[in-house]
Amino acid sequence: MRATTLHGAFDIRLAELPDPQIHRPTDALVRVTAACVCGSDLWPYRGINESKPGQRIGHEFVGIVEEVGADVATVRPGDFVIAPFAWSDNTCRVCRVGIQTSCENGGWWGARDREGLPVDAGQGEWVRVPLADGTLVATPSVPPTELVPDLLTLSDVMGTGWHCALGAGVRAGDTVAVVGDGAVGLCAVLSARLQGATRIIAMSRHEARSAIAVEFGATEVVAERGEAGVARVRELTDGLGVDAALECVGTDESMRTALDMVRPGGRIGFVGVPHGVTVPIEELFGRNVRIGGGVAPVREYLPALRDLVLAGDIHPGRVFDLTLPLTDVAQAYAAMDQRRATKVMLLP
C-alpha cells in the first residue's frame, strides 16, 4: 500500500509499504477513504519536533472496515467508521473517566502497540486498528459524500475545539475570545457557540478564516495580535476582559494573549500543543484565573458530535479549503506550512 512518510525537515514522501494484516483478534483493517493534514503535523515537518527518517505520519482518518478479528463486536465489514487521533480500549480505568488519550492499553497512530507490532498512521491507504471496539465509532450507514468532511473533523479538530471550550467552562451568556484561527480555533468558535456563549471574539487576520469564524458563530473579529490584540479585546469588553479565553495555538505568545485578555475570575481552555509555553502560577493565583484543557480525548466526544453532524446541526467540515489526492501529500504539507490552506483533506 501507499502511505505518507517523513524523512526530515520539509521532506514528505509517499512510500510503498507492506499491506497491514490482522495480528490480534481485537484488530480491524480499515480502508481509508479520507484523511487530512493536522496543524500539529507541521511541528515535525518543520523540524521543530524530532523525527526519524521514514517515520509514518498522520492521525486523522475515516474509512470502511474491510476485515475484523474474531473478538471484534461493535464494527463489522462494510461499516463506515471514524477513528479518533489515538486508539484506546475505552474500558480501562482512565478511559472510564473520559480520558481515552491516556488509555492504559492504547497508543498513537504510526507508532507500535504494547506488543511491539507496528500500527499504521492515518495518511495512507490502509490502517490496522488495534482495540477496534474501543477505538472506532461507526455511523448507522455509509454517509453521503458531502458529509465526509464534517465527519473527518471529528477525528481531531472538532473534538479538540470542543475540549477547549469545555476546559474553559464555557456556559450560557459568556463572552469568549478564541486565540488561533486554524482549524482547531475555528472549531473552538463553533464549540463555544454550541456550549452557550453569546458573544464570541475570533482573533484572526485572514479574510477566509474570519469568514468561517463568523459562519461558525463569531460575533466579532479582531485582526490585531499580541498587546494590540489584547487592547482591542479589552476595549470591546469595556476594559474588563472576557469570561473565557480559548488558546488553540500552543506558543508562549498565544498563552500570554489568553492570560492578558481574560477577566479576573475568568477561565482559560488550552489545547494548542505547547512549545516553549510558561504558565505564571502566581498570576493565576492572584487573579483567580482557572485553566483547563490538554490533549483532547476526542473518543469521548465522538458519538455526540457524530449525531450533530448526521442531523445536519453542524458542518465543521467547512475548515477544509483544499482537497488533494494522496499522491500530492507533499503539496498538502507545503500549502498548510505556507498558510495557503487552513486544512487539507487527502483522498487516497
N, C-alpha and C positions, 0 to 999 in steps of 0.2 A: 504494500500500500504506500501511498504518498503521505508525508507528514512534514510539518514545519520543524526546522532545527536552527539553533543559534550557534554561530561559530566565532563570535567575538563582537566587539562594538560595531554596530551598523551592518552586520553580516548575517542576514537571514536567508536561509535556503530551503527549498522544498526537496526532500530526500526520499529515496526509495527505501522503505524499512520492512521488516518481516510483518506479515499479517498477524494480528493478535489471535489468541486462542483462549478457549475456556480452560482455566487452570484449576479453579476451585468450584465446588458445587454452588457457591454463593455468587458466582460471576455472571455477568451478562455481556454479550457483544452488541455494541450499538454502531449502526452505520450512520455516520454524521451527515445530516442534511443541511446544517448551517452552523457556523462558528463565528468568532469575531476576535478582534484585537482589543485588549484592555489597556487603559492608561497605565496600569501597573506593569504591563509587559514592557513598557518603554524604559523602565529603570535598568533592567539587564541589557536591553537593546542598545542603550546609550553607553553602556559600560560602567554605569554608576553602581549597579549591583553586580557582584561576582557571578560568573557563569563558567561552565565547562564547554569546550568545543564539542559541537554535536548535540548539545543539550536540547531535549524536547521542550516545547513551549506552547502555551495556550491552555486556558482553563474554563472557557465558556462554550458550551455546545448543546445542540438539540439534535435528535435523530430518531431513527427507527430501530427498535430491538429486533435483532436477527436470530439470536440464539441465547438460551439461558441455561445455567447449570441446574442440576437436579433439585437443589434446595430452594431455588428462587420461586416465590409465591405471588408477589404483588405485581409483576410485569410479565408479559409474555410476548413471543414473536409477533410482530406487526404493530405493537404499541408505539405511539409517538411519545417520547419522553424528554423531559428537561433535566439536565444534570447541573446541580449546584457546583460552585467552584472548588469544593472539597468533597471527598467521598467519606461516608460515615456509616456506622451500623444503625444509628438512630434509636438505639436501645440501651446503650451504656449509661452509667450514672451521670455523665456530663451531658450527653445528648438529651436525656430525660428532663434536664433543666433548661433545654433550648440553646445549648452552645455546641452545635454539631461540628464546628470548626476545630474544637479541641477534643473530638471523639477519642476515647481510649484505644480504639482499634482502627481508626481511619487514617487518612493521609491526603496527599496532594497529587493532582494530575501531573504526569511527566516524571514522577519520581519512582520509587519502589514501594511495594506493600510491606507489611510487617514480616513477611516470609522471604523477602528479598526478590520477589518477582517483579518484573517491570510493569508499570502502569502507563498506558498511553496518555499523551497530552491531547488537548481538545482541538488543536488546529491541524487536523488530519482527516483521513477518510474513514477510519475505524477507531473505536476505543474499547478496550477491555475495562469493564466497570466492576471493581471489587465491591462486595457488600451491596449488591444491586437493590435488594429490598429496602435497605435503609437510605440509599442514595437517590435513586431515580424517582421522579414524580411524573406519572403519566397523565395525559389528557383523556377524556372519555372516548374520543375518536380522533382520527388524524385530522388536524385542523386545516382550514383553508390557507392557501399560500400567504394571503395578506396578513394573517395573524402570526406568522412565524417570527418576524422581527420583534413583535411585542413579547412573545413567549421566550425568545432568546435572551432578552434583557433580564428575565427572572433568574437566569443562571448566575448573575452577579450584580450588575449595576442598579437595577430596580430594587433588589433586595438590600443592597448596600445603602442606597439612598434612604430606604425605609428604616434601616437600622440606625442611621444617623439621626433621623427625626425622632425615633424612639429614645435614643441615647440622650437627646436634648430635652426629652419630656415635653415635646410639643403638644399643646392642648388647645381646646376651643378658645377662640378670641385672641390668640397670641400674635404678636408681631415678631417675625422671624427674618433673619438675614442668612443667605447662603453664600459661602465663600468658595468659589470654584464654579466654572461653567462648562466643565467637561461632562461626560455622560452621567457620572455619579452625581455631580452637582445639580444637573437638570432633573434627575430622578429624585433628588432630595427636595427640590421645589415641589414636584408633584406629590411627594410623600407628605410634606408639611401641609399642603392643602387638604389631602385626604384625612390627615390627623387633626384638622380643625383650625389651623392658622387662618386668620382673616386678612392679615397684611404680610406679604412676603416680598422681601427686597432681594433681588438677584444681583450679585456682583459680577458684571460681565461687560466687556468692551468689544465683543464680537457680535456683529449685527445678526448673523444667522442663529447663533446660540441664544442671544437675547430674545429673538422671536419665539424660539421653542420654550424658553423660560416663561414668557408671557402666556403662551398657549397652555402651559402646564399649571399656571396659577399665580405667577409673579405679578404683583400689583405695581411694583416699581423696579427700575433697573438703574444701578449705579455703575458707571464706567470707570471711575477713579479707583486707584489701588493704594495700598499702604495707608499712610497717615491721611492722605487726601480722601481716600475712600471711607475711612473711619469718620472723618469730619463730616462728610456728606450724609452718612447714615445717622450720625448724631443730630445733624440739622433736621433730617426728616422725622426724627423722634423727639423733637423739642429738647434736645440735649441729654435725654435720659439714657438712650441706648435700647437695644432690642431685648425682648424677653428670652429669645433663644437664638444662638448662632450655630450654623451647621458648617463644620470645617471639612471640606471634601478634596483637599489637595495633598497635604502631608508635608509641607515645608514649615520652617520656623516662622517665616513671614506670614503665611496663611493662618497659623495658630495665633500669632500675635494680633493679627487683624480681628480674629474672632474674639479674643480676650478683650480687646480695646473697644469693641462695639457693643458688648453685652452689658446690660444694666446690672447694678448691684442686686444680688439675689437671683440673677438670671442663670441660664443653663447653656452649656456648650456640648454639642454632639460632634464626635470626630471619627472619621472613617478613612481619611487620607492616609496611605501607607507612610509612616513617619520617616523622614530623612533629616537628621540634624535638628529635631524639634526638642525644645526645652519648655517645660511647663512650670511656671513660678508658683509653687505651692503656697508661699506666704501671701501672694497676691490673691489667690483663690480664697484662702482662709479669711483675709481681711475684708474682702468684698462679698463673701458668702456666695461665690460663684461655684456652681456644680458642673462637673464634667463627666461625660459618659460616652461610651462607644467602643471602638476596637474592630477587630476582624468580624465582619458581618456573618452570622450563622444563617445564610440565605435559605438553607434547607428548612429551617423553622418557619419561614415566612412564605415559602413557595406555594403550598396549597391555596392559601387565601388569595395571594396575588394572582395565581393562575385563574382562579374563579372570577376575579375582577376583569382580567383580560378577556376571558371567554364570554363574559356577559356584555362586553363592549363598553365597560365603565372607564377603562384607562387604555391609553395607547402609548406606552413608554418606548415602543419601537421607533418613534419619531427621532430618537437620538441618532439613529443610523442615517448618515447622509452620504455614504458611499458604499456600494456593493461591488465586490470583485470576485473573480474565480480564485480558488485556492492557488492556482498556478501563479497568480500575481501577488502572493503574500508579501514579497519584499516591497512592492509598491504600496501595499496597505500600511506597512510599518512606516515607510517614509512619509506617507500622507499624514498620518497621525503625529509623527515626530515633528513635522514642519507645520502642524496646525492647519493643514489644508482640509482636514476632515475631523469631525467630532468623534465619530466611532465608525469603524469599517466592519461590515459583515462580509464573511467569506463563504463562498458556496463551493464545496468540494465537487 
